Every structure is written in C-alpha cells, then in structure tokens.
C-alpha cells in the first residue's frame, strides 16, 4: 500500500527545505522574558482549571446547587474563554501581542475579584465568564507570542512551556484547595487566582513586542531594533528580508473570511482537528471532576480524594510534560501525538472496565479495583501530558500562514474551548445517562479515531521556520 502520509513529513520527519538561514538562540535575558510571560499566562489558565475541583463543594453548600447548576458554574469559564479567544485574535492582530496579554491579565484579576465576593450565583457566573474571557485572550496571545519570538529549533520547547505552566497551575491549585478546605474557603480559592494575573501584567510590561507583528504593521525600524536586541548573533537584515518575503503576499487587514479561504483549508483542518481532539478525549472532564471520579472509585473520604487528585493528576501532569519539552524538538510532533493517543486509549479502556467492576462491588470491596482505576488514570495523564497537551498548542501556533495566523489561532482556540465547554457541561449528565464505563469507553473510541486521523492528516513541522511552513502550504501538498 502506498504511503499516504502528508508530504510535509519527509523521511527525516521535517519539511524538505534547508533550515532557518538565520537560526540562533535568544540571549538568556530575552529567553527568560519570553518564557516567563508564557509560563504566567499558562499558569493562570491552569490554576483556574484546577481550583474549581476543590471549590465546587463549598459553592454547592453555600448556594444549595444541584448537578446541572454545578456543571454550569464549572463550564461557564470555558464559555467565556471561547469568546475571549476570538477577541484575543483580533486584539493580537490589531494592537499587538503585548497589548493582548496585558488585557488578559487585567480581565483575569477583575474576574477573580468578582468571583471571590460574589453574593449569589448570577454574580459568580459573571465572574466565571470574566475570568474565562481573560483566559481565552491569554490562550491565544501567549503561545502566538512564543511562536513568533522563538528560533525555529527552540519553538517547540517555548510553546510547550505554556502547557507545562498549565500543569503547574493545576498542581498548585490542588494544593490551595487542600489548604483552604472549609465553609468559606472556596472564596479564597477563587480570589487567589488574581495573583498570577498580577504577575503576568508585571512580566509583560518590560517584554519585547513580536518583530513579525511590528513589521506587518509597517513599523520597520521598531522591528529592526527589536530583532537586534533579540538576535544579536545573526544577520538581522536577512531575517527582516525573510519576514518581508512572507508578508509580501499577505493582506495587512485579513478578514475572518480569509481564515476559511480554500487555500488555507488544510492547515485550518489540522488546527481545528487537534483542538477538538484534545478535549473530546476527556482531559478536562477528569481534571474538573477528579474528586468525584475518585469517590466513585472507592476513595471514600474527602482527604483521600484530594490526595489522589493532587498527586495522581496534578503532580504526574507536571512531571510528564517535561517529556514533551525534552523531545518535541528532537523526535518531532507526530511521534509524540501517536504514542500519546495509544497510551490514552488503552488507559481509558482500562478505567471503563474498572468502573464496570466497581458497580458490582460494595463500598468495602473496592480497594484493589480502585487502585487499578488510579493507576490507569495516571497512565492517561502521562500520555496526555507529553502528547495532546503541549503538542496541540505547538502545532496550532506554527501551522498557519502569517496572513491569518492571529485569527486562525483564535478560531482554533475558540473551537478548543467550545469542545471543553461541551465536555465539562455534559460530563456528569453523560455519566448519569450511560454510566461511568461507557463514558470512558467513548473517550477511548475518540482516541482510536484520533490516532488514525493524526497518522494520515497531521504533518511534521519540527525544525522548520514559520516562513518555510507557510511556503509549504502555498505550494500545495
């Protein structure tokens, strides 16, 4: 049978062109600046993801909420993020990557304050939407900022640091949940999320703007000065010419319709497909409702559930992300995606069988099967953390041509949040209707389908400059 893999993946796993002609590493001070911005943006995203797991119990008790209302409180941050990501693409394109990140930080701090002092559920939901809006803007602007400032040979690691920060934020949120457990503890849990927002604001202010964006908006001298600071060891004029060559074919005011133009349909499909696949395989359902999952698995006390969540989900998620950072620029995007989907699918299948066994057992008989569930979820988290977690954001932020990159990233991020909203909104309802086992088997089925789709449709972009990737799509696979 003929090899039907996309021609972008050559025998060496990369686009068949020479490397970046002005390759080189950023000076340490600017490397730290870029990564700090990306880490803080990802950290506030992760903290908000993780903290709600511990806050739900206090919210439920104070406002006497049922499952549907809890799903709404949990999921509306993703609804806000959906609209925030669309606004983030427009803001990043019109006002710059830095301005978008500053706006995200301000929105997040304001939303956290509203959540902490919410007197009723409608105000709490307003705060959740506001926080989500800020998270959505940051989710577009931060990886985009990293993609445009990082050298080609480091781009995967720079963008993967965003996913690492998400996992660290989740882990820290679980610790905060454990420390602040109590009647009014949920207000402190949500209010403390303002801290990463303030730190992000302080980190963005002295950071450099994206030279690509400066050049695109006609600020050639500013782009030259910024490149001189960022890349003192390379030929700045050669880099400017490479950027100008890519920008020459671009309209300076790309419309939303341009994102969906026929010529860019293939990269759009890759970005949207990965955005959806990352969510429908169940990661946010497990993170948001981890305490409830472990309760069903036989961890009977709140302390046991919190400990399992903190270490099996939070700590493992952080550590396994380092696998992606170590190998994403060495072995490439595709191998990590394919290996991760296999591990995720197998572990979710095992979780489904474990829950089938648990349903037939009494509370005192669940010890061994509960540990199997715990082990399988650990394998799932490891597999996700080195594959769909970081690689999705990396590919989304490098696959699109410059003419539509800001808005295309925004669309893919919005689709990601839309999928996250549907999963978190209906996870408990799905479990109630079809049971735990079938729910996890459904996630496993999506992993299997995702493996086939990635194998045939997702190209390898390791080691290629953004200009080289763009020329590939222009030539037409």
N, C-alpha and C positions, 0 to 999 in steps of 0.2 A: 504494500500500500504506500502511496506517495506521502511524503511528509507534508502535512497541511498546516504546520505552524506558521505564524506570521513571518514574512521575510525580514522583519526588523530584527528577529533573533537569529543571528548568524551562527556559524559553528563555534565561534568564540563567545556567543551569548550577548553580542552587542551589535549596534548598527554598523554596517560595513563602511565606515569612514574613518579617517585618521582622527586622533584625539584632539582635544581642545588646543588650539595653537598657542594660546596664552595661559596654559594651565599653571597653577601655582597655589600655594596655600595662603590663607589670610594671615596677617600678623596676629600674634597672640591676643593683643588688646581688642581687636575687632572680632576675632573669633569668639572671645568671651562675651562681647557685647551682643552679637547676633544670637548666640546660643542662650544667653540669659533672657533675652526677650522671648525667644521661642519657648524656653522652659517655663517661664512665668505664665505665658499665655496658655500653655498646655496644663500647667498646674492648677490654674483656676477652673479650667474645664473639668479636670479630674476630681478636684475637691468637691465640686457641685454634684458630679456623678455619684461619688461615694457617700457623701454626707447624708443624703436623703434616706439611705437604708436605715440608719440609726435614728433619724429624726421622725420617721413615719409613726412609730409607736406613740411618741409624745403628742404629735399632731392629732392622731386618731383619738387619744384620750381627751385632749382639751376640747376638740370640736365635735366629738362623737360621730366620726365618719365611718361609712361602710366601704366595702371593697371598691365600688365604682368611683366613689369620691376620692379614695386613696390613689387609684390609678390616675385620676385627673390631676391631683396635686403632684404626683410623681412625673407625669408625662408632659405637663404643660411647659416645663422648661425646654423640652425638645421642640415644642411647637414654637416658642419664642425664638429658639435657635434657628429654626427653619427660615423664618422671616429675617432674622438678623444676618444670616449668611448671604441672603440675596442683597440686603442693604450693604453688607460688608464688601461685596464685589464691586458695587457701584462706588462706594466711598473710596476703596483702594485704588480704583482706576481714575477717579476724578480729583481726589485730594491727596493721594499718596498712601504708601503702605504704613508710614508712621502715623499719619492722621487717623487712619482706620484703627490702629492699635490703641491710640490714645482714647478714641471714642469708646472702644470696647472696655477699657479699664474703668472709665467713668460710669458707664452703664452698669457694669458688674458691681461696683461699690454702691451705687444708688439702689440697685435691686436687692442687694444683701441687707441694706438698712430697712427697706420696706418689709422684707420677709421677717426680720428679727422683731419688728414692732407691730406686726400685723394683728389687729384686734379681732379679725374674723376671716373666714375662708376666702371671700372675694378679694380682700386686700392681699392675703397670702398668695392667691393665684396671680394677682397683678405683679407682685414681687417676683414670683417664679418666671413670669413672662419676660420681665425686665432683665433678670439675670440671664435667661435663655437668649435674649436678644444680644446681650453683650458677649456671651459665649459664642454665638453664631458668627458675629463680626470677627472675633479673635480667631475662630477656627478657619476662616478664610484668609485673613491678613497674615497671621504668624507663619504658617507653612509657605505661603506665597513669598513672604519676605525672605525666609531662609533659602528657598529655591533660587531666588534671583541674586542673592549675595554670595552664595556658596560656590566655590570652584566645582567643576563637574565631578572630579574624583572624590569630593567630600560631600556632595549634595545629599546622598542617601543618608549619611550619618547626621547631617544637620537637621534634615526634616524628621528623621527617626527620633531625634531628641525631643520633638514635640510629643510623640506618642509615649516616650519614656516619662516625660513630665506628667502626662495624664495619669499614668500608672502610679507615680509617686504621689500625686494629688489624691488619688483614690485611697492609697495606703494610709496617708496622713489623716484623711477624713475618717477612716475606720478607727484610728486611734483616738481622734477627737470624740467620736460617737461613744466610745467606751469610757472615756474620761468624764464626759458630760451627761451620761445617762441619768435621767431624773425627770421630774414633772415638767419643769420649765427649761430643761437642758436643750430641747430642740431649737429654742430661740438663739441660744449661744452658738449652737452648731451651725445654723444658717448664717447668723450675723458675722461669725469669724471668717466667712468666705470673702469678706471685704478686704482682708489682709493681702491676699495675692493680687487683688485688683490694684491696691495702692502701690505694691511693689512693682507691678507691671508698668504703671504710669511713670514711676521714678526711673525705671530701666529704659523706657522708650525715649524719653526726652533727650538724652545725650547721644542716642544711637544714630547711625548714618542712614540716610534715605536710600532707597534702591536706585542705583545708577540707571538701570533699564527704564524705570518709570520717569526719571529726570530727563533722559534722552527722548523718550516717547512724547513728553510734554514740551519739547523744544528747549529745554534748559541744558544746552550742550556744555557750557562752561562749568555749571554745577556738577554735571555728570563726570566731566574730566577731573575736577578737583576731588570728587568723592572716590573715583577709581584710583587716583594717585595715592589717596590715603589707604584705601582697602587693598590695593595690589601693587605695592611699591616695587616689587621684584619682577614685574612683567611689562611688556610693551603696551602701555595704556592706549596709544593711538591704534594699535592693531585690534585691541579689544573693542574700542569705540567703532571701528570700521565693521567688525563682525556684527555688533549690535545694530548698527545703521543698516547693514545689508538685510538683516532680518526684519527691521522695522520699515524698510523702504516699501515693502509690499503691503503694509498694514494701513488701514484707515485709522486716523487718530481718534475718531469718535465711533468706535464699534458699537453697534446696536445689539439688543438682546436677540434679535433675529439672526445676526451673524453667528451667534453661538451654535445655532441649529442649521447653519448652511450645509449643503451637501458635501462640500469639500472637506469639512471638518467632522463629518458624521462618525468616522471610525474612531478617532480619539475621544469623541464625546461618548460613544458607546462603551469604550473601555473605562472611562472615568465614572460614568453613571453605574455601570455594572458592578465595579468594585465597591462603590459607595453603598449600593443596595446589599450586596453580598456580605459586607462587613456586619450589617445589622441583622439580616434575616437568619443568620446562623446562631443568634441567641445571646451575644455577649452582654448587651445592656439588660436583658431580662435577668441574667444571672447576677450582674453587679447590683442592680436596683433591688432585687428581691432575694438576695443571697441568704439573709437571715431566715426568711420564710422557707426557702428551699431546704436549708439545713435543719429547720424544725421538722419538716416532713420526713427528713432522712434519719430522724431519731435523736438529734441533738436537742434534748428536752428543755434545758434551762436557757434563759436569755444569755447568760455568761458563756455557755458552751457554743451557742450560735454565733455570738460576737467574736469569740476567739477563732472559730473555724473560718468566719468571713475575713477577719483581719489577716490571718496567716495563709490560709489556703487560696484566697482570692487576691487580697491586697499585696502581700509580700511576694508571692510567686509571680504575680503580674509584673512587678517591678523587675525582679531578677531575670525573668525570661526575656524581657525586652532588650536586655544587653546582648542577647544572641543576635537579634536583628542589627543592632548598632555595629557589632563586630563583623558581620558577614554580608550585610546588604550591598556594600560596595566592593566586596571580594568575589562572592559567588553569584550575585545578582538578585533581581526581584522575583523572577519566575520560580526558581528553585525553592525559595522560602515560602512563597504562596502555595505551591503544590504540596510541599511537605507539611505545612501547617494545616491545610484542609484535610489531609489524610488523618492527622492526629486528632483534629476536632471532630471529624465524623465518627471515628472509632470510639472516642471517649463519650460522645453524646449518645451513641448507641448503647454503650455500657450503662450510662446513667438511666436510660429508659428501662433497661432490663432490671436494674437495681430497684427502681420505683415500682415495677411490676411485682417484685418480690415483697417490697415493703408493705404494699397494700394488703397482702395476705398475712401479715405478722401483727402481733400485738406490740404495744409500746416498749415492753421489756425485752422483746426478741430482736430488736433492730440493730444491735451493736455492730456485728460483723458486716451486715449489708450497708449500714450507714457509713462504715469506713470505706467500703468499696465505692460508694457514691462520692465520698470526699476525695478519694484517690483519682477517680475518673474526672471529676471537676478540676482537679489540679492539672491533669494532663491536658484538658481542654484549654485552661488558662495559659499554660505554657505554649501550646500550639498556636493559640490566637496571638499571644504577645510577641512571637517572632515572625508572624506572617501577616494576617489580615489587619492587625492593629497598625503597625508602623508602615508596612509596605503600601497599603491603600493610600495613605496620605502622601507618601513619597511619589507614587505614580501619578496621582491626581494633580500634583503641583508641578510636574515636569512634562506631562504628556501633551499639553495643549500649546498651540502656537501663540506667540506674543500678542497678536491682534485681538484675541478673545480670552487670553489667559485669566485675567481678573474675573470676568463674568462667567467664564466656563467653570473655573474653580468654585465660584459662588453657587452655580447651578448644581454641580456635583455635591457640594457640601450641604446644600438645601435638601437634595434628594436623600443624602445620608441621614440628615435629621428627620426628614419625613418618615423614612423607614424606621428610625429609632423611636419616633413618636408612636407609630402603629404597634410596634412590638411591645413597648412599655405600657401603652394604653390598654392593650387587649391580652397581655400575658396571663393575668390572673383569671380573666374570663375564659381564655382558651383552656387553661388547666382545669377549671371547673366543668367545662363542657365535655372535653375529650380525655381528661386525665393527664397526670404527670408524664407517664410513659410515652403516650402518643405525641405529646407536645415536644419532648426531647427527640423522639424519632423523626418528627417533622423537621426540626433543626438539623438533624443528621442528614436527612434527604437533601436539604439545601446545600450542605457541604459537598455531597457527592455531585450534585448538578454543577456546583461552583467549580469543582476540580476539572470537569470536562470543559467548561466554558473558558477557564483560565488557560488550559493547555492549548486550546485552539485559537483564542482571541487576544490574549494579553501579550504584548511584545516585551522584549528585554531592552532596557534603557540604561543599563549600568555603564558608567564611564563616558557617556555622551554629553556634549554641551547642549543647552536648550536650543541653540541655533541648528545643530545637527539633527535633533529630533524633529524640529519644525520642517527642515528640508526633506526629511523622510516622508512626512505626511503630504507635503506639497507634490512630491514626485508620484505619490500614489502607490500603495502596496500592490 
